[in-house]
Amino acid sequence: MSIVELRQYTLHPGARETLIELFEREFVTGQQAAGITVGGRFRDLDDPNRFVWLRAFPDMVHRRRALEAFYTGPVWCRHRDAANATMVDSDDVLLLRGPGFEPEPGGREVAATICRPSDAAAFDAYAARHLGPGHALHRTEHAENDYPRLPVRSGQDVRVWFGPAEPPPWPIRRLRLEPVPT
């Protein structure tokens, strides 16, 4: 299990493809060089102004070091203004613990579910019946965000998984995502 960020960016109208092109050209390898595992990258099929992506770290110590290296490094410094110009909001971030997620090559649509269970034991029973290893189940990481330059949502307990499943009896938000070809 890794520390995983599920990042959901709201972009200026028409800016998503600009960000994706920049992201794929510069930020994937730039983050990898800093020790960050970049996971799935997606277009939100229900909102043309949203970009959703995941990145992972072995633990919180590595997360802080890798983020410091990337955000003070040459790739981000050279391209941050162009990236930030595409964004309205980049603070919709969940800090999770889980296996990360990378869609199957050539996949067309991925369902992601964000669930707020009211009872952890009841959720575990639901997951045992309805979710398998392919769902890449993630749970909130309750560690303090030790890189406050990048905010994360705190004070909530969520579960996130990928792929279709029987709807749980708790509040959910479903995302329909189109993988960005890599």
C-alpha positions in Angstrom: 0.0 0.0 0.0 1.2 3.4 -0.9 0.3 7.0 -0.1 -1.9 8.1 -3.0 -3.2 11.5 -4.0 -6.4 11.6 -6.0 -6.2 15.1 -7.6 -9.3 16.7 -9.3 -8.5 20.0 -11.1 -11.1 22.4 -12.3 -9.8 24.2 -15.3 -10.7 27.3 -17.3 -13.1 26.6 -20.1 -11.3 25.0 -23.1 -8.0 24.6 -21.2 -8.1 20.9 -20.5 -6.2 19.7 -23.6 -3.6 22.4 -23.1 -2.9 21.1 -19.6 -3.0 17.4 -20.7 -0.4 18.1 -23.4 1.9 20.0 -21.0 1.4 17.4 -18.3 2.2 14.4 -20.6 5.2 16.2 -22.2 6.8 17.6 -19.1 5.2 16.7 -15.7 5.1 12.9 -15.9 8.8 12.4 -16.4 9.6 15.4 -14.2 7.7 13.9 -11.3 9.1 10.5 -11.9 12.6 11.9 -11.7 11.7 13.3 -8.3 10.6 9.9 -7.0 6.9 10.2 -7.6 4.9 7.4 -9.3 2.4 9.0 -11.6 -0.7 6.9 -12.0 -3.8 7.2 -14.2 -4.6 10.5 -15.8 -8.2 11.1 -17.0 -10.6 13.5 -18.6 -13.8 13.7 -16.6 -16.5 12.7 -19.1 -19.2 14.7 -17.3 -17.3 17.9 -17.0 -15.1 19.2 -19.9 -13.3 21.5 -17.5 -12.0 18.8 -15.2 -8.7 16.8 -15.2 -8.4 13.9 -12.7 -5.1 12.1 -11.9 -3.3 10.0 -9.3 0.2 10.0 -8.0 1.8 7.7 -5.4 4.6 7.7 -2.8 5.9 4.8 -0.7 5.2 6.7 2.5 4.6 10.2 3.9 8.4 10.9 4.4 9.0 10.1 0.7 6.0 12.2 -0.3 7.3 15.3 1.4 10.8 14.9 -0.1 9.5 14.1 -3.6 7.1 17.0 -3.6 9.9 19.4 -2.4 12.2 18.1 -5.1 9.6 18.5 -7.9 8.1 21.8 -6.9 11.5 23.5 -6.4 13.0 21.7 -9.4 13.6 22.9 -12.9 10.7 21.3 -14.6 8.0 22.8 -12.4 9.8 26.2 -12.2 10.0 26.3 -16.1 6.4 25.3 -16.7 4.4 26.3 -13.6 3.0 29.5 -15.0 1.7 27.8 -18.1 0.1 25.0 -16.0 -1.4 27.4 -13.4 -2.9 29.5 -16.2 -5.1 26.6 -17.1 -6.4 26.1 -13.6 -9.3 27.5 -11.6 -8.8 25.2 -8.7 -6.2 22.5 -7.9 -7.0 22.0 -4.2 -9.6 19.2 -4.6 -7.2 16.5 -3.4 -7.8 13.4 -1.4 -4.9 11.9 0.5 -5.4 8.1 0.5 -3.7 4.8 1.3 -4.0 2.1 -1.4 -2.4 0.4 -4.3 -2.7 3.3 -6.8 -4.4 2.8 -10.1 -3.4 2.7 -13.7 -6.1 1.9 -16.3 -5.8 -1.0 -18.7 -4.1 0.1 -22.0 -6.7 1.0 -24.6 -9.4 1.3 -22.0 -12.3 3.6 -23.0 -14.0 4.5 -19.7 -13.3 4.0 -16.1 -15.8 4.5 -13.3 -14.4 5.8 -10.0 -16.5 5.9 -6.8 -15.8 8.1 -3.8 -17.8 6.9 -0.9 -18.3 8.3 2.6 -19.3 5.3 4.7 -20.8 5.9 8.1 -19.7 2.6 9.6 -16.2 1.2 8.9 -17.2 -2.4 9.7 -20.3 -2.3 7.6 -18.2 -0.9 4.7 -15.6 -3.7 5.1 -18.5 -6.2 4.8 -19.8 -4.4 1.7 -16.3 -4.4 0.2 -15.8 -8.2 0.9 -19.0 -8.9 -1.1 -18.7 -6.4 -3.9 -15.1 -5.3 -4.5 -12.2 -7.4 -5.7 -8.5 -6.7 -6.2 -9.2 -5.1 -9.6 -11.2 -2.3 -7.9 -8.0 -0.9 -6.3 -9.7 0.1 -3.1 -8.2 3.2 -1.3 -9.0 4.6 2.1 -8.4 8.0 3.6 -4.8 8.5 4.9 -5.3 10.4 8.2 -1.7 11.5 8.5 -1.2 15.3 8.7 -0.4 16.9 5.3 3.3 17.6 5.9 3.5 19.6 2.6 1.0 22.4 3.3 2.0 24.2 0.1 -0.3 21.7 -1.6 -3.6 21.5 0.4 -5.6 18.3 0.8 -9.1 17.7 2.0 -9.1 16.6 5.6 -11.6 15.8 8.3 -13.4 13.2 6.2 -13.2 9.5 5.9 -13.7 8.2 2.4 -13.2 5.0 0.3 -12.3 5.3 -3.4 -12.4 2.4 -5.9 -12.3 2.0 -9.6 -14.6 -0.1 -11.8 -18.2 -1.0 -11.6 -19.7 -2.3 -8.4 -23.1 -2.6 -6.7 -23.9 0.8 -5.2 -23.2 1.0 -1.5 -25.8 2.3 1.0 -23.8 5.5 1.8 -23.4 8.8 0.0 -21.2 8.4 -3.1 -19.9 10.5 -5.9 -19.3 8.6 -9.2 -16.9 9.8 -11.7 -16.9 8.7 -15.4 -13.4 9.0 -16.6 -11.7 8.7 -19.9 -8.0 7.6 -19.6 -5.4 9.9 -21.2 -3.4 7.6 -23.6 0.2 7.3 -22.4 
